[in-house]
């Protein structure tokens, strides 16, 4: 998959937000809740494994680790930290979509995930803020929008 998970999910109409570090995540979480969190183990500062452990201890949200570290010990450590799922980059977009839907249904007692809608998003390039149709704002990280593999 060449697009970031954030790009993929917003492109499919999911209401979501993304940040580039655990510190930024904690700050954003004070303003917006998260039902499912996609975590990269290689975050700057506090690593993604520590973030996953913190989330599991203090939240009922779903946690999916997406990382380049695909060894057996890495996967077991991530799942042992409380992740609900563990995906190794590059991630197939259809697989990610299905895993998110399945996790959503488990978290919300088998309710279908919200149907993505084709709605208007607003991007403010001067402040690097993306606003969803529902009014949720996302400060884009320095990595958002760069091409590469996920």
PASE-745393 format. One record per residue: residue number from 1; x, y, z of N, C-alpha, C in turn; residue in one letter. Coordinates in steps of 0.1 Angstrom, whole numbers, always signed. Each point is the difference from the previous one (the first is absolute). Example, Ala and Ser with C-alpha at 12.3 -4.5 7.8 and 13.67 -1.06 7.14 Angstrom:
% PASE-745393
kenu = 1; neast = +132; nnorth = -57; nup = +78; caeast = -9; canorth = +12; caup = +0; ceast = +9; cnorth = +12; cup = +0; torti = a
kenu = 2; neast = -4; nnorth = +11; nup = -7; caeast = +9; canorth = +11; caup = +0; ceast = -8; cnorth = +11; cup = +8; torti = s
//
This chain:
% PASE-745393
kenu = 1; neast = +9; nnorth = -12; nup = +0; caeast = -9; canorth = +12; caup = +0; ceast = +9; cnorth = +12; cup = +0; torti = x
kenu = 2; neast = -2; nnorth = +9; nup = -9; caeast = +9; canorth = +12; caup = -1; ceast = -6; cnorth = +12; cup = +8; torti = x
kenu = 3; neast = -12; nnorth = +0; nup = +3; caeast = -6; canorth = +11; caup = +7; ceast = +1; cnorth = -3; cup = +15; torti = x
kenu = 4; neast = +0; nnorth = +11; nup = +8; caeast = +0; canorth = -2; caup = +15; ceast = -14; cnorth = -5; cup = +4; torti = x
kenu = 5; neast = +0; nnorth = -6; nup = +12; caeast = -14; canorth = -5; caup = +5; ceast = -9; cnorth = +12; cup = +1; torti = x
kenu = 6; neast = +5; nnorth = +12; nup = +4; caeast = -9; canorth = +11; caup = +1; ceast = -6; cnorth = +4; cup = -13; torti = x
kenu = 7; neast = +9; nnorth = +1; nup = -10; caeast = -5; canorth = +3; caup = -14; ceast = -11; cnorth = -10; cup = -5; torti = x
kenu = 8; neast = +3; nnorth = -13; nup = +3; caeast = -9; canorth = -10; caup = -4; ceast = -13; cnorth = +1; cup = +6; torti = x
kenu = 9; neast = +0; nnorth = +2; nup = +13; caeast = -13; canorth = +0; caup = +8; ceast = -8; cnorth = +13; cup = -3; torti = x
kenu = 10; neast = +7; nnorth = +11; nup = -1; caeast = -8; canorth = +12; caup = -3; ceast = -5; cnorth = -1; cup = -14; torti = x
kenu = 11; neast = +8; nnorth = -6; nup = -9; caeast = -5; canorth = -2; caup = -14; ceast = -12; cnorth = -8; cup = -1; torti = x
kenu = 12; neast = -2; nnorth = -9; nup = +10; caeast = -12; canorth = -9; caup = +0; ceast = -11; cnorth = +6; cup = +9; torti = x
kenu = 13; neast = +2; nnorth = +12; nup = +5; caeast = -11; canorth = +7; caup = +7; ceast = +0; cnorth = -2; cup = +14; torti = x
kenu = 14; neast = +10; nnorth = -7; nup = +6; caeast = +0; canorth = -2; caup = +15; ceast = +3; cnorth = +13; cup = +7; torti = x
kenu = 15; neast = -7; nnorth = +3; nup = +11; caeast = +4; canorth = +12; caup = +8; ceast = +13; cnorth = -5; cup = +8; torti = x
kenu = 16; neast = +11; nnorth = +7; nup = -2; caeast = +12; canorth = -4; caup = +7; ceast = +9; cnorth = +12; cup = +1; torti = x
kenu = 17; neast = +10; nnorth = -2; nup = +8; caeast = +11; canorth = +10; caup = +2; ceast = +13; cnorth = -7; cup = +2; torti = x
kenu = 18; neast = +11; nnorth = +7; nup = -3; caeast = +13; canorth = -6; caup = +1; ceast = +10; cnorth = +9; cup = +6; torti = x
kenu = 19; neast = +10; nnorth = -5; nup = +6; caeast = +11; canorth = +8; caup = +6; ceast = +13; cnorth = -7; cup = -3; torti = x
kenu = 20; neast = +11; nnorth = +7; nup = +3; caeast = +13; canorth = -6; caup = -3; ceast = +8; cnorth = -5; cup = +12; torti = x
kenu = 21; neast = -6; nnorth = +1; nup = +12; caeast = +8; canorth = -4; caup = +12; ceast = -10; cnorth = -4; cup = +11; torti = x
kenu = 22; neast = +5; nnorth = -7; nup = +10; caeast = -9; canorth = -4; caup = +11; ceast = -4; cnorth = +12; cup = +8; torti = x
kenu = 23; neast = +9; nnorth = +10; nup = +2; caeast = -3; canorth = +12; caup = +7; ceast = -11; cnorth = +8; cup = -7; torti = x
kenu = 24; neast = +0; nnorth = +1; nup = -13; caeast = -10; canorth = +7; caup = -8; ceast = -13; cnorth = -8; cup = +1; torti = x
kenu = 25; neast = +1; nnorth = -14; nup = +1; caeast = -12; canorth = -8; caup = +1; ceast = -7; cnorth = +3; cup = +13; torti = x
kenu = 26; neast = +7; nnorth = +0; nup = +11; caeast = -6; canorth = +3; caup = +13; ceast = -7; cnorth = +13; cup = +1; torti = x
kenu = 27; neast = +7; nnorth = +10; nup = -6; caeast = -6; canorth = +14; caup = -1; ceast = -13; cnorth = +0; cup = -8; torti = x
kenu = 28; neast = +0; nnorth = -7; nup = -11; caeast = -12; canorth = +0; caup = -9; ceast = -11; cnorth = -8; cup = +7; torti = x
kenu = 29; neast = +3; nnorth = -11; nup = +7; caeast = -9; canorth = -8; caup = +7; ceast = -8; cnorth = +8; cup = +10; torti = x
kenu = 30; neast = +5; nnorth = +11; nup = +5; caeast = -7; canorth = +8; caup = +10; ceast = -11; cnorth = +7; cup = -6; torti = x
kenu = 31; neast = +0; nnorth = +2; nup = -14; caeast = -10; canorth = +7; caup = -7; ceast = -9; cnorth = -9; cup = -8; torti = x
kenu = 32; neast = +5; nnorth = -11; nup = -4; caeast = -8; canorth = -9; caup = -9; ceast = +2; cnorth = -15; cup = +5; torti = x
kenu = 33; neast = -11; nnorth = -7; nup = +1; caeast = +2; canorth = -14; caup = +4; ceast = +4; cnorth = -9; cup = -12; torti = x
kenu = 34; neast = +4; nnorth = -12; nup = +3; caeast = +5; canorth = -9; caup = -10; ceast = -6; cnorth = -14; cup = +3; torti = x
kenu = 35; neast = -7; nnorth = -5; nup = -10; caeast = -6; canorth = -13; caup = +2; ceast = +10; cnorth = -11; cup = -4; torti = x
kenu = 36; neast = +8; nnorth = +3; nup = -10; caeast = +11; canorth = -10; caup = -5; ceast = +12; cnorth = +9; cup = -2; torti = x
kenu = 37; neast = +11; nnorth = -5; nup = +5; caeast = +13; canorth = +7; caup = -2; ceast = +10; cnorth = -9; cup = -8; torti = x
kenu = 38; neast = +5; nnorth = +6; nup = -11; caeast = +10; canorth = -7; caup = -8; ceast = +14; cnorth = +6; cup = +5; torti = x
kenu = 39; neast = +8; nnorth = -9; nup = +5; caeast = +13; canorth = +4; caup = +6; ceast = +12; cnorth = -6; cup = -8; torti = x
kenu = 40; neast = +9; nnorth = +9; nup = -3; caeast = +13; canorth = -4; caup = -6; ceast = +10; cnorth = -2; cup = +12; torti = x
kenu = 41; neast = +7; nnorth = -11; nup = +0; caeast = +10; canorth = -2; caup = +11; ceast = +11; cnorth = +10; cup = +0; torti = x
kenu = 42; neast = +3; nnorth = +6; nup = -12; caeast = +12; canorth = +9; caup = -1; ceast = -3; cnorth = +14; cup = +2; torti = x
kenu = 43; neast = -9; nnorth = +4; nup = +9; caeast = -3; canorth = +14; caup = +2; ceast = +12; cnorth = +7; cup = +6; torti = x
kenu = 44; neast = +2; nnorth = +13; nup = -3; caeast = +11; canorth = +7; caup = +7; ceast = -4; cnorth = +3; cup = +15; torti = x
kenu = 45; neast = +10; nnorth = +1; nup = +8; caeast = -3; canorth = +2; caup = +14; ceast = -5; cnorth = -13; cup = +6; torti = x
kenu = 46; neast = -11; nnorth = +0; nup = +8; caeast = -6; canorth = -12; caup = +5; ceast = -4; cnorth = -9; cup = -11; torti = x
kenu = 47; neast = +5; nnorth = -13; nup = +0; caeast = -3; canorth = -9; caup = -11; ceast = -14; cnorth = -5; cup = +0; torti = x
kenu = 48; neast = -4; nnorth = -6; nup = -11; caeast = -13; canorth = -5; caup = -2; ceast = -4; cnorth = -11; cup = +9; torti = x
kenu = 49; neast = +10; nnorth = -8; nup = +4; caeast = -3; canorth = -11; caup = +10; ceast = -5; cnorth = +5; cup = +13; torti = x
kenu = 50; neast = +7; nnorth = +11; nup = +5; caeast = -3; canorth = +6; caup = +12; ceast = -14; cnorth = +7; cup = -1; torti = x
kenu = 51; neast = -3; nnorth = +6; nup = -11; caeast = -13; canorth = +6; caup = -2; ceast = -11; cnorth = -11; cup = +0; torti = x
kenu = 52; neast = +2; nnorth = -11; nup = -7; caeast = -9; canorth = -11; caup = +0; ceast = -3; cnorth = -5; cup = +15; torti = x
kenu = 53; neast = +11; nnorth = -2; nup = +8; caeast = -2; canorth = -4; caup = +13; ceast = -8; cnorth = +10; cup = +8; torti = x
kenu = 54; neast = +3; nnorth = +13; nup = -1; caeast = -8; canorth = +10; caup = +7; ceast = -14; cnorth = +0; cup = -4; torti = x
kenu = 55; neast = -3; nnorth = -1; nup = -13; caeast = -14; canorth = +0; caup = -5; ceast = -7; cnorth = -12; cup = +6; torti = x
kenu = 56; neast = +6; nnorth = -12; nup = +0; caeast = -7; canorth = -12; caup = +5; ceast = -3; cnorth = +1; cup = +15; torti = x
kenu = 57; neast = +9; nnorth = +7; nup = +8; caeast = -2; canorth = +2; caup = +14; ceast = -11; cnorth = +10; cup = +3; torti = x
kenu = 58; neast = -2; nnorth = +10; nup = -9; caeast = -8; canorth = +11; caup = +4; ceast = -12; cnorth = +2; cup = -10; torti = x
kenu = 59; neast = -2; nnorth = -9; nup = -9; caeast = -10; canorth = +2; caup = -10; ceast = -6; cnorth = -13; cup = -5; torti = x
kenu = 60; neast = -12; nnorth = +0; nup = -5; caeast = -6; canorth = -12; caup = -6; ceast = +1; cnorth = +1; cup = -16; torti = x
kenu = 61; neast = +7; nnorth = +10; nup = -5; caeast = +1; canorth = +1; caup = -14; ceast = +7; cnorth = -12; cup = -7; torti = x
kenu = 62; neast = -3; nnorth = -2; nup = -13; caeast = +7; canorth = -10; caup = -7; ceast = +14; cnorth = +5; cup = -4; torti = x
kenu = 63; neast = +9; nnorth = -9; nup = +0; caeast = +14; canorth = +3; caup = -4; ceast = +5; cnorth = -9; cup = -11; torti = x
kenu = 64; neast = +5; nnorth = +6; nup = -11; caeast = +6; canorth = -7; caup = -11; ceast = +14; cnorth = +5; cup = -2; torti = x
kenu = 65; neast = +10; nnorth = -8; nup = +2; caeast = +13; canorth = +4; caup = -3; ceast = +3; cnorth = -2; cup = -14; torti = x
kenu = 66; neast = +6; nnorth = +10; nup = -7; caeast = +4; canorth = -1; caup = -14; ceast = +15; cnorth = +4; cup = +0; torti = x
kenu = 67; neast = +8; nnorth = -9; nup = -4; caeast = +15; canorth = +3; caup = +1; ceast = +8; cnorth = -9; cup = -10; torti = x
kenu = 68; neast = +12; nnorth = +4; nup = -2; caeast = +9; canorth = -7; caup = -8; ceast = +6; cnorth = -12; cup = +7; torti = x
kenu = 69; neast = -1; nnorth = +0; nup = +13; caeast = +6; canorth = -11; caup = +9; ceast = -9; cnorth = -12; cup = +0; torti = x
kenu = 70; neast = +3; nnorth = -10; nup = -9; caeast = -8; canorth = -11; caup = -1; ceast = +5; cnorth = -13; cup = +6; torti = x
kenu = 71; neast = +10; nnorth = +0; nup = +7; caeast = +6; canorth = -12; caup = +6; ceast = -10; cnorth = -6; cup = +10; torti = x
kenu = 72; neast = +1; nnorth = -13; nup = +3; caeast = -8; canorth = -7; caup = +9; ceast = +0; cnorth = +7; cup = +14; torti = x
kenu = 73; neast = +12; nnorth = +3; nup = +5; caeast = +1; canorth = +6; caup = +13; ceast = -7; cnorth = +14; cup = +0; torti = x
kenu = 74; neast = +2; nnorth = +8; nup = -10; caeast = -7; canorth = +13; caup = -1; ceast = -15; cnorth = -2; cup = +0; torti = x
kenu = 75; neast = -5; nnorth = -9; nup = -8; caeast = -15; canorth = -2; caup = +0; ceast = -5; cnorth = -4; cup = +14; torti = x
kenu = 76; neast = +7; nnorth = -10; nup = +6; caeast = -4; canorth = -4; caup = +14; ceast = +0; cnorth = +11; cup = +10; torti = x
kenu = 77; neast = +11; nnorth = +8; nup = -1; caeast = +1; canorth = +11; caup = +9; ceast = -11; cnorth = +10; cup = -2; torti = x
kenu = 78; neast = -3; nnorth = +4; nup = -12; caeast = -11; canorth = +9; caup = -3; ceast = -13; cnorth = -5; cup = +5; torti = x
kenu = 79; neast = -3; nnorth = -13; nup = -3; caeast = -13; canorth = -5; caup = +4; ceast = +0; cnorth = -2; cup = +16; torti = x
kenu = 80; neast = +11; nnorth = -3; nup = +5; caeast = +1; canorth = -1; caup = +15; ceast = -2; cnorth = +14; cup = +7; torti = x
kenu = 81; neast = +3; nnorth = +11; nup = -7; caeast = -1; canorth = +13; caup = +5; ceast = -15; cnorth = +4; cup = +0; torti = x
kenu = 82; neast = -8; nnorth = -8; nup = -6; caeast = -15; canorth = +3; caup = +0; ceast = -6; cnorth = +3; cup = -14; torti = x
kenu = 83; neast = +8; nnorth = +0; nup = -10; caeast = -5; canorth = +2; caup = -14; ceast = -10; cnorth = -10; cup = -3; torti = x
kenu = 84; neast = -11; nnorth = +4; nup = -7; caeast = -10; canorth = -9; caup = -5; ceast = +4; cnorth = -7; cup = -13; torti = x
kenu = 85; neast = +9; nnorth = +7; nup = -7; caeast = +4; canorth = -5; caup = -13; ceast = +14; cnorth = +5; cup = -3; torti = x
kenu = 86; neast = +7; nnorth = -7; nup = -9; caeast = +14; canorth = +4; caup = -3; ceast = +2; cnorth = -2; cup = -15; torti = x
kenu = 87; neast = +3; nnorth = +11; nup = -7; caeast = +2; canorth = -1; caup = -15; ceast = +14; cnorth = +4; cup = -3; torti = x
kenu = 88; neast = +6; nnorth = -7; nup = -10; caeast = +14; canorth = +4; caup = -4; ceast = -1; cnorth = +7; cup = -14; torti = x
kenu = 89; neast = +7; nnorth = +11; nup = -1; caeast = +1; canorth = +8; caup = -12; ceast = +7; cnorth = -8; cup = -11; torti = x
kenu = 90; neast = -4; nnorth = +2; nup = -12; caeast = -11; canorth = +8; caup = -5; ceast = -13; cnorth = -7; cup = +3; torti = x
kenu = 91; neast = -11; nnorth = +8; nup = +3; caeast = -13; canorth = -6; caup = +3; ceast = -9; cnorth = +2; cup = -12; torti = x
kenu = 92; neast = -7; nnorth = -11; nup = -3; caeast = -10; canorth = +1; caup = -10; ceast = -12; cnorth = +8; cup = +4; torti = x
kenu = 93; neast = -5; nnorth = +10; nup = -7; caeast = -11; canorth = +9; caup = +4; ceast = -13; cnorth = -8; cup = +3; torti = x
kenu = 94; neast = -3; nnorth = -10; nup = -8; caeast = -12; canorth = -8; caup = +2; ceast = +1; cnorth = -7; cup = +13; torti = x
kenu = 95; neast = +12; nnorth = -6; nup = +3; caeast = +1; canorth = -7; caup = +13; ceast = -1; cnorth = +9; cup = +12; torti = x
kenu = 96; neast = +6; nnorth = +12; nup = -1; caeast = -1; canorth = +10; caup = +10; ceast = -15; cnorth = +4; cup = +3; torti = x
kenu = 97; neast = -7; nnorth = +2; nup = -11; caeast = -14; canorth = +4; caup = +1; ceast = -8; cnorth = -11; cup = +7; torti = x
kenu = 98; neast = +2; nnorth = -13; nup = -4; caeast = -7; canorth = -11; caup = +7; ceast = +4; cnorth = -1; cup = +14; torti = x
kenu = 99; neast = +12; nnorth = +1; nup = +3; caeast = +5; canorth = -1; caup = +14; ceast = -6; cnorth = +11; cup = +9; torti = x
kenu = 100; neast = -1; nnorth = +12; nup = -5; caeast = -6; canorth = +11; caup = +7; ceast = -15; cnorth = -3; cup = +2; torti = x
kenu = 101; neast = -7; nnorth = -4; nup = -10; caeast = -14; canorth = -3; caup = +1; ceast = -2; cnorth = -11; cup = +10; torti = x
kenu = 102; neast = +8; nnorth = -10; nup = +0; caeast = -2; canorth = -12; caup = +9; ceast = +2; cnorth = +5; cup = +15; torti = x
kenu = 103; neast = +11; nnorth = +8; nup = +2; caeast = +3; canorth = +5; caup = +13; ceast = -11; cnorth = +9; cup = +5; torti = x
kenu = 104; neast = -5; nnorth = +9; nup = -9; caeast = -11; canorth = +9; caup = +3; ceast = -12; cnorth = -8; cup = +5; torti = x
kenu = 105; neast = -4; nnorth = -11; nup = -7; caeast = -11; canorth = -8; caup = +4; ceast = +2; cnorth = -6; cup = +14; torti = x
kenu = 106; neast = +12; nnorth = -5; nup = +3; caeast = +2; canorth = -6; caup = +13; ceast = -1; cnorth = +11; cup = +11; torti = x
kenu = 107; neast = +6; nnorth = +11; nup = -3; caeast = +0; canorth = +11; caup = +11; ceast = -14; cnorth = +5; cup = +2; torti = x
kenu = 108; neast = -8; nnorth = +1; nup = -10; caeast = -14; canorth = +6; caup = +1; ceast = -11; cnorth = -11; cup = -1; torti = x
kenu = 109; neast = +3; nnorth = -11; nup = +6; caeast = -10; canorth = -11; caup = +2; ceast = -6; cnorth = -4; cup = -13; torti = x
kenu = 110; neast = +8; nnorth = -3; nup = -10; caeast = -5; canorth = -5; caup = -13; ceast = -8; cnorth = +10; cup = -8; torti = x
kenu = 111; neast = +1; nnorth = +13; nup = +3; caeast = -6; canorth = +10; caup = -9; ceast = +8; cnorth = +2; cup = -12; torti = x
kenu = 112; neast = -6; nnorth = +2; nup = -12; caeast = +8; canorth = +2; caup = -12; ceast = +8; cnorth = +13; cup = +1; torti = x
kenu = 113; neast = +11; nnorth = +1; nup = -6; caeast = +8; canorth = +13; caup = +1; ceast = -7; cnorth = +10; cup = -8; torti = x
kenu = 114; neast = +2; nnorth = +13; nup = +3; caeast = -7; canorth = +11; caup = -7; ceast = +3; cnorth = -1; cup = -15; torti = x
kenu = 115; neast = -10; nnorth = +2; nup = -8; caeast = +2; canorth = -1; caup = -14; ceast = +7; cnorth = +12; cup = -5; torti = x
kenu = 116; neast = +12; nnorth = -2; nup = -6; caeast = +7; canorth = +12; caup = -5; ceast = -9; cnorth = +8; cup = -10; torti = x
kenu = 117; neast = +1; nnorth = +13; nup = +0; caeast = -8; canorth = +8; caup = -9; ceast = +10; cnorth = +9; cup = -8; torti = x
kenu = 118; neast = -4; nnorth = +4; nup = -11; caeast = +8; canorth = +9; caup = -8; ceast = -5; cnorth = +14; cup = +4; torti = x
kenu = 119; neast = +8; nnorth = +6; nup = +8; caeast = -3; canorth = +13; caup = +5; ceast = +12; cnorth = +10; cup = -2; torti = x
kenu = 120; neast = -2; nnorth = +12; nup = +2; caeast = +10; canorth = +10; caup = -2; ceast = +10; cnorth = +2; cup = +11; torti = x
kenu = 121; neast = +12; nnorth = -1; nup = -3; caeast = +11; canorth = +3; caup = +10; ceast = +6; cnorth = +14; cup = -3; torti = x
kenu = 122; neast = +6; nnorth = +6; nup = +10; caeast = +6; canorth = +13; caup = -2; ceast = +14; cnorth = -1; cup = +5; torti = x
kenu = 123; neast = +10; nnorth = +5; nup = -9; caeast = +14; canorth = +0; caup = +4; ceast = +5; cnorth = +14; cup = +0; torti = x
kenu = 124; neast = +6; nnorth = +4; nup = +11; caeast = +6; canorth = +14; caup = +2; ceast = +15; cnorth = -2; cup = -1; torti = x
kenu = 125; neast = +6; nnorth = +3; nup = -12; caeast = +14; canorth = -3; caup = -2; ceast = +9; cnorth = +9; cup = +9; torti = x
kenu = 126; neast = -4; nnorth = +12; nup = +3; caeast = +8; canorth = +9; caup = +8; ceast = +2; cnorth = -6; cup = +14; torti = x
kenu = 127; neast = -10; nnorth = -6; nup = +6; caeast = +1; canorth = -6; caup = +13; ceast = +2; cnorth = -15; cup = +0; torti = x
kenu = 128; neast = -1; nnorth = -6; nup = -12; caeast = +1; canorth = -15; caup = -1; ceast = -11; cnorth = -7; cup = +8; torti = x
kenu = 129; neast = -12; nnorth = +5; nup = -1; caeast = -11; canorth = -6; caup = +7; ceast = -10; cnorth = -5; cup = -10; torti = x
kenu = 130; neast = -5; nnorth = -12; nup = +2; caeast = -10; canorth = -7; caup = -8; ceast = -12; cnorth = -1; cup = +9; torti = x
kenu = 131; neast = -12; nnorth = +5; nup = -5; caeast = -12; canorth = -1; caup = +7; ceast = -10; cnorth = -9; cup = -6; torti = x
kenu = 132; neast = -6; nnorth = -9; nup = +7; caeast = -9; canorth = -10; caup = -5; ceast = -14; cnorth = +6; cup = -2; torti = x
kenu = 133; neast = -9; nnorth = -7; nup = -7; caeast = -13; canorth = +5; caup = -2; ceast = -8; cnorth = +2; cup = +13; torti = x
kenu = 134; neast = +5; nnorth = -8; nup = +10; caeast = -7; canorth = +1; caup = +13; ceast = +6; cnorth = +11; cup = +9; torti = x
kenu = 135; neast = +10; nnorth = +8; nup = -5; caeast = +6; canorth = +11; caup = +7; ceast = +12; cnorth = -4; cup = +8; torti = x
kenu = 136; neast = +5; nnorth = -12; nup = -1; caeast = +11; canorth = -4; caup = +8; ceast = +13; cnorth = +5; cup = -7; torti = x
kenu = 137; neast = +9; nnorth = +6; nup = +7; caeast = +12; canorth = +6; caup = -6; ceast = +12; cnorth = -9; cup = +3; torti = x
kenu = 138; neast = +9; nnorth = -1; nup = -10; caeast = +12; canorth = -8; caup = +2; ceast = +12; cnorth = +8; cup = -5; torti = x
kenu = 139; neast = +9; nnorth = +1; nup = +9; caeast = +13; canorth = +6; caup = -3; ceast = +9; cnorth = -10; cup = -6; torti = x
kenu = 140; neast = +3; nnorth = +2; nup = -13; caeast = +8; canorth = -10; caup = -7; ceast = +15; cnorth = +0; cup = +4; torti = x
kenu = 141; neast = +5; nnorth = -12; nup = +1; caeast = +14; canorth = -1; caup = +4; ceast = +10; cnorth = +3; cup = -11; torti = x
kenu = 142; neast = +12; nnorth = +0; nup = +2; caeast = +10; canorth = +3; caup = -10; ceast = +1; cnorth = -12; cup = -10; torti = x
kenu = 143; neast = -5; nnorth = -12; nup = +4; caeast = +1; canorth = -11; caup = -9; ceast = -13; cnorth = -2; cup = -8; torti = x
kenu = 144; neast = -11; nnorth = +6; nup = +3; caeast = -12; canorth = -1; caup = -7; ceast = +1; cnorth = +5; cup = -14; torti = x
kenu = 145; neast = -4; nnorth = -7; nup = -10; caeast = +0; canorth = +4; caup = -14; ceast = +12; cnorth = -4; cup = -7; torti = x
kenu = 146; neast = +10; nnorth = -5; nup = +7; caeast = +12; canorth = -5; caup = -7; ceast = -2; cnorth = -13; cup = -6; torti = x
kenu = 147; neast = +5; nnorth = -2; nup = -12; caeast = -2; canorth = -13; caup = -7; ceast = +10; cnorth = -10; cup = +6; torti = x
kenu = 148; neast = -4; nnorth = -12; nup = +0; caeast = +9; canorth = -11; caup = +5; ceast = -9; cnorth = -12; cup = +2; torti = x
kenu = 149; neast = +5; nnorth = -9; nup = +8; caeast = -8; canorth = -12; caup = +2; ceast = -4; cnorth = +0; cup = +15; torti = x
kenu = 150; neast = -11; nnorth = -6; nup = +2; caeast = -5; canorth = -2; caup = +14; ceast = +1; cnorth = -15; cup = +3; torti = x
//
